[in-house]
Amino acid sequence: MVRHVEKRKFSNKFKQEAVRLTEEAGVSCTQDACELQIGPSLLAQCRREQAKDGE
């Protein structure tokens, strides 16, 4: 039997806060993602988006 899992959605505020925490912590993106219980690719994507918006 196949289980369908709904895709989680994160608010912009959550994403901004996640990026802020990773910048302050000074640890790897993977470690921060694990602590936030999100995928490292999502965190990396948030960082890229925030960098692009800041230009």
mmCIF file of the N, C-alpha and C atoms, coordinates in Angstrom:
data_MODEL
# 
_entry.id   MODEL 
# 
loop_
_atom_site.group_PDB 
_atom_site.id 
_atom_site.type_symbol 
_atom_site.label_atom_id 
_atom_site.label_alt_id 
_atom_site.label_comp_id 
_atom_site.label_asym_id 
_atom_site.label_entity_id 
_atom_site.label_seq_id 
_atom_site.pdbx_PDB_ins_code 
_atom_site.Cartn_x 
_atom_site.Cartn_y 
_atom_site.Cartn_z 
_atom_site.occupancy 
_atom_site.B_iso_or_equiv 
_atom_site.pdbx_formal_charge 
_atom_site.auth_seq_id 
_atom_site.auth_comp_id 
_atom_site.auth_asym_id 
_atom_site.auth_atom_id 
_atom_site.pdbx_PDB_model_num 
ATOM 1   N N  . MET A 1 1  ? 0.837  -1.172 0.000  1.00 0.00 ? 1  MET A N  1 
ATOM 2   C CA . MET A 1 1  ? 0.000  0.000  0.000  1.00 0.00 ? 1  MET A CA 1 
ATOM 3   C C  . MET A 1 1  ? 0.898  1.257  0.000  1.00 0.00 ? 1  MET A C  1 
ATOM 4   N N  . VAL A 1 2  ? 0.581  2.191  -0.835 1.00 0.00 ? 2  VAL A N  1 
ATOM 5   C CA . VAL A 1 2  ? 1.354  3.420  -0.949 1.00 0.00 ? 2  VAL A CA 1 
ATOM 6   C C  . VAL A 1 2  ? 0.709  4.497  -0.102 1.00 0.00 ? 2  VAL A C  1 
ATOM 7   N N  . ARG A 1 3  ? 1.533  5.123  0.725  1.00 0.00 ? 3  ARG A N  1 
ATOM 8   C CA . ARG A 1 3  ? 1.037  6.228  1.553  1.00 0.00 ? 3  ARG A CA 1 
ATOM 9   C C  . ARG A 1 3  ? 1.378  7.540  0.863  1.00 0.00 ? 3  ARG A C  1 
ATOM 10  N N  . HIS A 1 4  ? 0.421  8.399  0.793  1.00 0.00 ? 4  HIS A N  1 
ATOM 11  C CA . HIS A 1 4  ? 0.656  9.713  0.221  1.00 0.00 ? 4  HIS A CA 1 
ATOM 12  C C  . HIS A 1 4  ? 0.913  10.699 1.355  1.00 0.00 ? 4  HIS A C  1 
ATOM 13  N N  . VAL A 1 5  ? 2.043  11.343 1.284  1.00 0.00 ? 5  VAL A N  1 
ATOM 14  C CA . VAL A 1 5  ? 2.424  12.303 2.305  1.00 0.00 ? 5  VAL A CA 1 
ATOM 15  C C  . VAL A 1 5  ? 2.281  13.703 1.725  1.00 0.00 ? 5  VAL A C  1 
ATOM 16  N N  . GLU A 1 6  ? 1.582  14.535 2.451  1.00 0.00 ? 6  GLU A N  1 
ATOM 17  C CA . GLU A 1 6  ? 1.415  15.906 1.987  1.00 0.00 ? 6  GLU A CA 1 
ATOM 18  C C  . GLU A 1 6  ? 2.740  16.651 2.092  1.00 0.00 ? 6  GLU A C  1 
ATOM 19  N N  . LYS A 1 7  ? 2.991  17.467 1.109  1.00 0.00 ? 7  LYS A N  1 
ATOM 20  C CA . LYS A 1 7  ? 4.187  18.281 1.099  1.00 0.00 ? 7  LYS A CA 1 
ATOM 21  C C  . LYS A 1 7  ? 4.044  19.360 2.165  1.00 0.00 ? 7  LYS A C  1 
ATOM 22  N N  . ARG A 1 8  ? 5.067  19.479 3.003  1.00 0.00 ? 8  ARG A N  1 
ATOM 23  C CA . ARG A 1 8  ? 5.024  20.511 4.036  1.00 0.00 ? 8  ARG A CA 1 
ATOM 24  C C  . ARG A 1 8  ? 5.295  21.865 3.405  1.00 0.00 ? 8  ARG A C  1 
ATOM 25  N N  . LYS A 1 9  ? 4.640  22.871 3.924  1.00 0.00 ? 9  LYS A N  1 
ATOM 26  C CA . LYS A 1 9  ? 4.851  24.229 3.447  1.00 0.00 ? 9  LYS A CA 1 
ATOM 27  C C  . LYS A 1 9  ? 5.353  25.069 4.613  1.00 0.00 ? 9  LYS A C  1 
ATOM 28  N N  . PHE A 1 10 ? 6.353  25.874 4.327  1.00 0.00 ? 10 PHE A N  1 
ATOM 29  C CA . PHE A 1 10 ? 6.939  26.710 5.363  1.00 0.00 ? 10 PHE A CA 1 
ATOM 30  C C  . PHE A 1 10 ? 6.710  28.173 5.022  1.00 0.00 ? 10 PHE A C  1 
ATOM 31  N N  . SER A 1 11 ? 6.392  28.954 6.022  1.00 0.00 ? 11 SER A N  1 
ATOM 32  C CA . SER A 1 11 ? 6.144  30.380 5.809  1.00 0.00 ? 11 SER A CA 1 
ATOM 33  C C  . SER A 1 11 ? 7.451  31.093 5.476  1.00 0.00 ? 11 SER A C  1 
ATOM 34  N N  . ASN A 1 12 ? 7.322  32.259 4.872  1.00 0.00 ? 12 ASN A N  1 
ATOM 35  C CA . ASN A 1 12 ? 8.497  33.062 4.566  1.00 0.00 ? 12 ASN A CA 1 
ATOM 36  C C  . ASN A 1 12 ? 9.224  33.449 5.850  1.00 0.00 ? 12 ASN A C  1 
ATOM 37  N N  . LYS A 1 13 ? 8.470  33.702 6.894  1.00 0.00 ? 13 LYS A N  1 
ATOM 38  C CA . LYS A 1 13 ? 9.079  34.070 8.175  1.00 0.00 ? 13 LYS A CA 1 
ATOM 39  C C  . LYS A 1 13 ? 9.943  32.916 8.705  1.00 0.00 ? 13 LYS A C  1 
ATOM 40  N N  . PHE A 1 14 ? 9.440  31.690 8.613  1.00 0.00 ? 14 PHE A N  1 
ATOM 41  C CA . PHE A 1 14 ? 10.210 30.531 9.062  1.00 0.00 ? 14 PHE A CA 1 
ATOM 42  C C  . PHE A 1 14 ? 11.504 30.425 8.259  1.00 0.00 ? 14 PHE A C  1 
ATOM 43  N N  . LYS A 1 15 ? 11.405 30.591 6.950  1.00 0.00 ? 15 LYS A N  1 
ATOM 44  C CA . LYS A 1 15 ? 12.579 30.485 6.084  1.00 0.00 ? 15 LYS A CA 1 
ATOM 45  C C  . LYS A 1 15 ? 13.607 31.560 6.410  1.00 0.00 ? 15 LYS A C  1 
ATOM 46  N N  . GLN A 1 16 ? 13.140 32.791 6.625  1.00 0.00 ? 16 GLN A N  1 
ATOM 47  C CA . GLN A 1 16 ? 14.047 33.883 6.967  1.00 0.00 ? 16 GLN A CA 1 
ATOM 48  C C  . GLN A 1 16 ? 14.737 33.617 8.301  1.00 0.00 ? 16 GLN A C  1 
ATOM 49  N N  . GLU A 1 17 ? 13.983 33.130 9.248  1.00 0.00 ? 17 GLU A N  1 
ATOM 50  C CA . GLU A 1 17 ? 14.546 32.832 10.565 1.00 0.00 ? 17 GLU A CA 1 
ATOM 51  C C  . GLU A 1 17 ? 15.546 31.681 10.478 1.00 0.00 ? 17 GLU A C  1 
ATOM 52  N N  . ALA A 1 18 ? 15.255 30.684 9.681  1.00 0.00 ? 18 ALA A N  1 
ATOM 53  C CA . ALA A 1 18 ? 16.165 29.553 9.507  1.00 0.00 ? 18 ALA A CA 1 
ATOM 54  C C  . ALA A 1 18 ? 17.490 30.031 8.924  1.00 0.00 ? 18 ALA A C  1 
ATOM 55  N N  . VAL A 1 19 ? 17.430 30.885 7.925  1.00 0.00 ? 19 VAL A N  1 
ATOM 56  C CA . VAL A 1 19 ? 18.654 31.414 7.318  1.00 0.00 ? 19 VAL A CA 1 
ATOM 57  C C  . VAL A 1 19 ? 19.422 32.254 8.331  1.00 0.00 ? 19 VAL A C  1 
ATOM 58  N N  . ARG A 1 20 ? 18.716 33.080 9.082  1.00 0.00 ? 20 ARG A N  1 
ATOM 59  C CA . ARG A 1 20 ? 19.369 33.915 10.097 1.00 0.00 ? 20 ARG A CA 1 
ATOM 60  C C  . ARG A 1 20 ? 20.090 33.054 11.133 1.00 0.00 ? 20 ARG A C  1 
ATOM 61  N N  . LEU A 1 21 ? 19.431 31.995 11.578 1.00 0.00 ? 21 LEU A N  1 
ATOM 62  C CA . LEU A 1 21 ? 20.046 31.104 12.568 1.00 0.00 ? 21 LEU A CA 1 
ATOM 63  C C  . LEU A 1 21 ? 21.283 30.416 12.026 1.00 0.00 ? 21 LEU A C  1 
ATOM 64  N N  . THR A 1 22 ? 21.247 30.014 10.764 1.00 0.00 ? 22 THR A N  1 
ATOM 65  C CA . THR A 1 22 ? 22.414 29.333 10.187 1.00 0.00 ? 22 THR A CA 1 
ATOM 66  C C  . THR A 1 22 ? 23.579 30.296 10.038 1.00 0.00 ? 22 THR A C  1 
ATOM 67  N N  . GLU A 1 23 ? 23.294 31.534 9.714  1.00 0.00 ? 23 GLU A N  1 
ATOM 68  C CA . GLU A 1 23 ? 24.373 32.516 9.577  1.00 0.00 ? 23 GLU A CA 1 
ATOM 69  C C  . GLU A 1 23 ? 25.004 32.826 10.928 1.00 0.00 ? 23 GLU A C  1 
ATOM 70  N N  . GLU A 1 24 ? 24.194 32.879 11.966 1.00 0.00 ? 24 GLU A N  1 
ATOM 71  C CA . GLU A 1 24 ? 24.710 33.177 13.307 1.00 0.00 ? 24 GLU A CA 1 
ATOM 72  C C  . GLU A 1 24 ? 25.464 31.991 13.902 1.00 0.00 ? 24 GLU A C  1 
ATOM 73  N N  . ALA A 1 25 ? 24.991 30.787 13.640 1.00 0.00 ? 25 ALA A N  1 
ATOM 74  C CA . ALA A 1 25 ? 25.573 29.601 14.263 1.00 0.00 ? 25 ALA A CA 1 
ATOM 75  C C  . ALA A 1 25 ? 26.961 29.286 13.709 1.00 0.00 ? 25 ALA A C  1 
ATOM 76  N N  . GLY A 1 26 ? 27.165 29.541 12.438 1.00 0.00 ? 26 GLY A N  1 
ATOM 77  C CA . GLY A 1 26 ? 28.463 29.272 11.833 1.00 0.00 ? 26 GLY A CA 1 
ATOM 78  C C  . GLY A 1 26 ? 28.771 27.790 11.681 1.00 0.00 ? 26 GLY A C  1 
ATOM 79  N N  . VAL A 1 27 ? 27.751 26.959 11.577 1.00 0.00 ? 27 VAL A N  1 
ATOM 80  C CA . VAL A 1 27 ? 27.955 25.527 11.357 1.00 0.00 ? 27 VAL A CA 1 
ATOM 81  C C  . VAL A 1 27 ? 27.448 25.174 9.966  1.00 0.00 ? 27 VAL A C  1 
ATOM 82  N N  . SER A 1 28 ? 27.623 23.927 9.586  1.00 0.00 ? 28 SER A N  1 
ATOM 83  C CA . SER A 1 28 ? 27.254 23.513 8.235  1.00 0.00 ? 28 SER A CA 1 
ATOM 84  C C  . SER A 1 28 ? 25.746 23.599 8.001  1.00 0.00 ? 28 SER A C  1 
ATOM 85  N N  . CYS A 1 29 ? 25.414 23.787 6.754  1.00 0.00 ? 29 CYS A N  1 
ATOM 86  C CA . CYS A 1 29 ? 24.009 23.853 6.341  1.00 0.00 ? 29 CYS A CA 1 
ATOM 87  C C  . CYS A 1 29 ? 23.305 22.543 6.690  1.00 0.00 ? 29 CYS A C  1 
ATOM 88  N N  . THR A 1 30 ? 23.988 21.432 6.516  1.00 0.00 ? 30 THR A N  1 
ATOM 89  C CA . THR A 1 30 ? 23.409 20.117 6.798  1.00 0.00 ? 30 THR A CA 1 
ATOM 90  C C  . THR A 1 30 ? 23.074 19.976 8.280  1.00 0.00 ? 30 THR A C  1 
ATOM 91  N N  . GLN A 1 31 ? 23.985 20.414 9.136  1.00 0.00 ? 31 GLN A N  1 
ATOM 92  C CA . GLN A 1 31 ? 23.757 20.307 10.579 1.00 0.00 ? 31 GLN A CA 1 
ATOM 93  C C  . GLN A 1 31 ? 22.582 21.187 11.007 1.00 0.00 ? 31 GLN A C  1 
ATOM 94  N N  . ASP A 1 32 ? 22.539 22.407 10.496 1.00 0.00 ? 32 ASP A N  1 
ATOM 95  C CA . ASP A 1 32 ? 21.421 23.298 10.829 1.00 0.00 ? 32 ASP A CA 1 
ATOM 96  C C  . ASP A 1 32 ? 20.099 22.732 10.340 1.00 0.00 ? 32 ASP A C  1 
ATOM 97  N N  . ALA A 1 33 ? 20.084 22.197 9.134  1.00 0.00 ? 33 ALA A N  1 
ATOM 98  C CA . ALA A 1 33 ? 18.859 21.626 8.580  1.00 0.00 ? 33 ALA A CA 1 
ATOM 99  C C  . ALA A 1 33 ? 18.369 20.479 9.464  1.00 0.00 ? 33 ALA A C  1 
ATOM 100 N N  . CYS A 1 34 ? 19.279 19.662 9.921  1.00 0.00 ? 34 CYS A N  1 
ATOM 101 C CA . CYS A 1 34 ? 18.923 18.542 10.790 1.00 0.00 ? 34 CYS A CA 1 
ATOM 102 C C  . CYS A 1 34 ? 18.298 19.059 12.092 1.00 0.00 ? 34 CYS A C  1 
ATOM 103 N N  . GLU A 1 35 ? 18.882 20.097 12.660 1.00 0.00 ? 35 GLU A N  1 
ATOM 104 C CA . GLU A 1 35 ? 18.357 20.663 13.898 1.00 0.00 ? 35 GLU A CA 1 
ATOM 105 C C  . GLU A 1 35 ? 16.980 21.281 13.694 1.00 0.00 ? 35 GLU A C  1 
ATOM 106 N N  . LEU A 1 36 ? 16.741 21.844 12.504 1.00 0.00 ? 36 LEU A N  1 
ATOM 107 C CA . LEU A 1 36 ? 15.446 22.453 12.206 1.00 0.00 ? 36 LEU A CA 1 
ATOM 108 C C  . LEU A 1 36 ? 14.430 21.447 11.666 1.00 0.00 ? 36 LEU A C  1 
ATOM 109 N N  . GLN A 1 37 ? 14.873 20.218 11.481 1.00 0.00 ? 37 GLN A N  1 
ATOM 110 C CA . GLN A 1 37 ? 14.045 19.130 10.949 1.00 0.00 ? 37 GLN A CA 1 
ATOM 111 C C  . GLN A 1 37 ? 13.512 19.448 9.553  1.00 0.00 ? 37 GLN A C  1 
ATOM 112 N N  . ILE A 1 38 ? 14.397 19.995 8.728  1.00 0.00 ? 38 ILE A N  1 
ATOM 113 C CA . ILE A 1 38 ? 14.089 20.237 7.323  1.00 0.00 ? 38 ILE A CA 1 
ATOM 114 C C  . ILE A 1 38 ? 15.221 19.663 6.496  1.00 0.00 ? 38 ILE A C  1 
ATOM 115 N N  . GLY A 1 39 ? 14.999 19.491 5.228  1.00 0.00 ? 39 GLY A N  1 
ATOM 116 C CA . GLY A 1 39 ? 16.037 18.972 4.353  1.00 0.00 ? 39 GLY A CA 1 
ATOM 117 C C  . GLY A 1 39 ? 17.105 20.009 4.079  1.00 0.00 ? 39 GLY A C  1 
ATOM 118 N N  . PRO A 1 40 ? 18.347 19.577 3.943  1.00 0.00 ? 40 PRO A N  1 
ATOM 119 C CA . PRO A 1 40 ? 19.419 20.526 3.657  1.00 0.00 ? 40 PRO A CA 1 
ATOM 120 C C  . PRO A 1 40 ? 19.223 21.257 2.329  1.00 0.00 ? 40 PRO A C  1 
ATOM 121 N N  . SER A 1 41 ? 18.593 20.598 1.371  1.00 0.00 ? 41 SER A N  1 
ATOM 122 C CA . SER A 1 41 ? 18.362 21.265 0.085  1.00 0.00 ? 41 SER A CA 1 
ATOM 123 C C  . SER A 1 41 ? 17.367 22.413 0.233  1.00 0.00 ? 41 SER A C  1 
ATOM 124 N N  . LEU A 1 42 ? 16.381 22.259 1.114  1.00 0.00 ? 42 LEU A N  1 
ATOM 125 C CA . LEU A 1 42 ? 15.430 23.346 1.355  1.00 0.00 ? 42 LEU A CA 1 
ATOM 126 C C  . LEU A 1 42 ? 16.137 24.530 1.998  1.00 0.00 ? 42 LEU A C  1 
ATOM 127 N N  . LEU A 1 43 ? 16.993 24.258 2.956  1.00 0.00 ? 43 LEU A N  1 
ATOM 128 C CA . LEU A 1 43 ? 17.712 25.336 3.620  1.00 0.00 ? 43 LEU A CA 1 
ATOM 129 C C  . LEU A 1 43 ? 18.645 26.048 2.643  1.00 0.00 ? 43 LEU A C  1 
ATOM 130 N N  . ALA A 1 44 ? 19.313 25.292 1.809  1.00 0.00 ? 44 ALA A N  1 
ATOM 131 C CA . ALA A 1 44 ? 20.191 25.890 0.799  1.00 0.00 ? 44 ALA A CA 1 
ATOM 132 C C  . ALA A 1 44 ? 19.380 26.745 -0.170 1.00 0.00 ? 44 ALA A C  1 
ATOM 133 N N  . GLN A 1 45 ? 18.221 26.268 -0.554 1.00 0.00 ? 45 GLN A N  1 
ATOM 134 C CA . GLN A 1 45 ? 17.346 27.022 -1.455 1.00 0.00 ? 45 GLN A CA 1 
ATOM 135 C C  . GLN A 1 45 ? 16.906 28.327 -0.789 1.00 0.00 ? 45 GLN A C  1 
ATOM 136 N N  . CYS A 1 46 ? 16.561 28.280 0.479  1.00 0.00 ? 46 CYS A N  1 
ATOM 137 C CA . CYS A 1 46 ? 16.151 29.484 1.210  1.00 0.00 ? 46 CYS A CA 1 
ATOM 138 C C  . CYS A 1 46 ? 17.293 30.493 1.248  1.00 0.00 ? 46 CYS A C  1 
ATOM 139 N N  . ARG A 1 47 ? 18.509 29.999 1.463  1.00 0.00 ? 47 ARG A N  1 
ATOM 140 C CA . ARG A 1 47 ? 19.664 30.892 1.501  1.00 0.00 ? 47 ARG A CA 1 
ATOM 141 C C  . ARG A 1 47 ? 19.892 31.552 0.146  1.00 0.00 ? 47 ARG A C  1 
ATOM 142 N N  . ARG A 1 48 ? 19.750 30.775 -0.936 1.00 0.00 ? 48 ARG A N  1 
ATOM 143 C CA . ARG A 1 48 ? 19.920 31.341 -2.283 1.00 0.00 ? 48 ARG A CA 1 
ATOM 144 C C  . ARG A 1 48 ? 18.854 32.389 -2.570 1.00 0.00 ? 48 ARG A C  1 
ATOM 145 N N  . GLU A 1 49 ? 17.605 32.073 -2.227 1.00 0.00 ? 49 GLU A N  1 
ATOM 146 C CA . GLU A 1 49 ? 16.505 33.009 -2.473 1.00 0.00 ? 49 GLU A CA 1 
ATOM 147 C C  . GLU A 1 49 ? 16.705 34.299 -1.689 1.00 0.00 ? 49 GLU A C  1 
ATOM 148 N N  . GLN A 1 50 ? 17.128 34.178 -0.451 1.00 0.00 ? 50 GLN A N  1 
ATOM 149 C CA . GLN A 1 50 ? 17.321 35.358 0.369  1.00 0.00 ? 50 GLN A CA 1 
ATOM 150 C C  . GLN A 1 50 ? 18.496 36.187 -0.152 1.00 0.00 ? 50 GLN A C  1 
ATOM 151 N N  . ALA A 1 51 ? 19.540 35.535 -0.632 1.00 0.00 ? 51 ALA A N  1 
ATOM 152 C CA . ALA A 1 51 ? 20.687 36.255 -1.198 1.00 0.00 ? 51 ALA A CA 1 
ATOM 153 C C  . ALA A 1 51 ? 20.269 36.980 -2.471 1.00 0.00 ? 51 ALA A C  1 
ATOM 154 N N  . LYS A 1 52 ? 19.444 36.330 -3.293 1.00 0.00 ? 52 LYS A N  1 
ATOM 155 C CA . LYS A 1 52 ? 18.976 36.932 -4.535 1.00 0.00 ? 52 LYS A CA 1 
ATOM 156 C C  . LYS A 1 52 ? 18.089 38.138 -4.239 1.00 0.00 ? 52 LYS A C  1 
ATOM 157 N N  . ASP A 1 53 ? 17.209 38.015 -3.247 1.00 0.00 ? 53 ASP A N  1 
ATOM 158 C CA . ASP A 1 53 ? 16.314 39.114 -2.882 1.00 0.00 ? 53 ASP A CA 1 
ATOM 159 C C  . ASP A 1 53 ? 17.069 40.280 -2.282 1.00 0.00 ? 53 ASP A C  1 
ATOM 160 N N  . GLY A 1 54 ? 18.220 39.998 -1.673 1.00 0.00 ? 54 GLY A N  1 
ATOM 161 C CA . GLY A 1 54 ? 19.000 41.051 -1.038 1.00 0.00 ? 54 GLY A CA 1 
ATOM 162 C C  . GLY A 1 54 ? 19.826 41.866 -2.013 1.00 0.00 ? 54 GLY A C  1 
ATOM 163 N N  . GLU A 1 55 ? 19.939 41.410 -3.248 1.00 0.00 ? 55 GLU A N  1 
ATOM 164 C CA . GLU A 1 55 ? 20.752 42.120 -4.245 1.00 0.00 ? 55 GLU A CA 1 
ATOM 165 C C  . GLU A 1 55 ? 20.084 43.402 -4.699 1.00 0.00 ? 55 GLU A C  1 
# 
